[in-house]
Amino acid sequence: MAVHGQNKLVMLAAGGTGGHLFPAQALAEELVGRGYRIHLMTDERVRDYGKSFPAEKVHIVPSATLSLSDPLRLPGRLLRLASGYRLSRRLIRESGAVAVAGFGGYPSLPPLMAAARMGVPCLVHEQNSVLGRANRLLASRVTAVATSFDEVRLVPDAARAKVTLTGNPVRGVVKAVAAAPYPALVSGGDIRLLVFGGSQGARFFADMMPGVVAALPEDVKRRLVLTQQCREEDLARTTEAYRASGVRAELNPFFMDMPQRMAASHLVVARSGASTIAELGVVGRPAVLVPLPHALDNDQLRNAESFERAGAGWVKPQGGIESAGFAAFLAGLLSQPEHLKEAAAAALRHGKPDAARRLADLMQSIMAR
């Protein structure tokens, strides 16, 4: 359904973190290739994660998290959302947007509410295996609901008929290394381990992994080449800990070439955010997944369980990890290259490299209704 967009404008709305912006960027890249123009509606965090977003304009929309746990702040938050709603109506009307797509996070709530009330074709995309709170509020109001997993929890009954499985779109830089051949893990050769905690990093890995690496057998440590995403404030102490273990390690708060590093790795240790699961599936790499224990609605655990059921990885709850046991587990995996290669193939089968195309097709179908 790759119909030319004839320079029409599509508005995308997303929370300003990588988990929301990366799939929005993937759809934007696909739609630009089909001749559409793109505007992005988001929050101030876009300055960190939206540098390569192919939008003609970026609009910062007032928004706020709705929570009954702090009732004194609720009126102010509702006022911010109302302000975002009025701005969104004006931007949609003045830009002549032919459709609006939302990718979750409360900054997507005002634009999608406005589009639905104005009768503009609109959809929400859910990256996780649990429908997020903003998307839950919107699901019964929008034209369509796109999902990334075969099973998605907490979809309102009124929205079930609107659900289409598209997968979670990945950016062009990820598709450039899609299905990269699994690197040979030869006896005595380098073992490439990649550790990261999502776009915002994870202090847990900075605290935990040096002890795990120190507990690895000497022959594994000698061969290990470690790449780890690490918060700026944790870099010095974590680097020193690896140096003391005699391990080759490269640490950085953010790797611009993360997809290439993923493709070069034999094993990944990571959180299980939706973008991580999608990228592991498109590149095809096995992973030990440590879900964020306090994620809303336990979405990271559900994402990880889906990956594990596919035979692509292993779920390790954070609360049960201790250095010696986790080191023994990793050493056992790394001693079975054929098992890792099979898991890499299973990751590929779990992935949906054509998700951006499917989502763009769905966008065009709601425009044509």
C-alpha positions, 0 to 999 in steps of 0.5 A: 500500500505504498501510495505516494503521500502527495506532500500531505502532512501527518502529525506524530505525537510521542513522549520524549523518551527513546522508547516512544520517540524511536518507533515514531521516528521509524514511522516518520522515515517510512512516511517521508519515503512515501512522500508525506511531510511530518510534524512532531508533537512531544515534550522537552526531552526530545532535545536528548533523543530526537536529534535525527527525527525527520520532522519539518517542525517539532512542537512542544505540547504542555502535558502532565501525568495523571495520578490520583496518588497526589490529589493536590496537584491534580487540578494543575495537571488537568489545566496543563493537559487542557492547555495542551489540548487547545494548542493541539487543536490549533496546530492540527487545524492550521497545519492541515494534518490529514492524520495523527499517530500517537506513540504513548506517554502523556504528551501524546494525550492532548494531540490524540484527544484533539484529533479524535474530537476533530474527526481527523483519522488517528491511531495509537501505537503500543510498543509494550505487551501491556497497553500503557495508561495514556493509550488506554485512555485513548483506545476507545476514541481513536480510529485504530490501535496498533500493537507490537506483540501477539498478546497485549494486556489491558486493551479496553473491550470497546477497542478490541475490534480496532486492534491490528498487530504491526510490530514495533518499528525500528529506525533505519540505523537498526534495519541497516544491520537487520539479520546480520550473521551471528559472529563465530564464537570460537574456542580461545577467541574474543567473547563480545558482551554488550550491556545496556539499560535502555536509552536512559541507562541503568545504574543497576548494571553499573552496580551489579556487572563489575561484581559479576565480571570479577566472579567469571572464570579466568579463561572467560575474563581473559577473552571478554570484550565488554561494551556497557552503557553507563550513566555519566556519574557512574563511569569512573567507578565502573571503569576502575572496577573493570580495570581491577578485574583485568577486563577489556571494557568500553563504557559510555553514557550513549553509543551512537552506533548501538545497532552495530555494537549489538550486531557485533555481540555474542550475547546481550545483557539488558533491560526489556523495554519495548525498543530493546526487544524490537531491535534484538529481534530485527538484528537477531541477538540472544539476550539475558533480560533483567526487567525493570522491577518497578515498571508501570503495569510490569510491562518490561516483565511481559516483554521479556517473557515473550522473548523467552517463550520464543527461545530467544533469551532468558529472563532474570528478575533483578531481585534474584541476582547475585554475582557468583550465580549470575557469573556462573550462568553467563559462563555456562551460556558462553560455553555453548556457542551452538545454543547461542546461535540457535537463540539468535535465530529464534530472536530473528523469528520473534522480530518484525523487521517490516513493522514500519511498513505495516504501520504506515500501511495502517495509517494510509488505510485509516486515511482512506476510510 
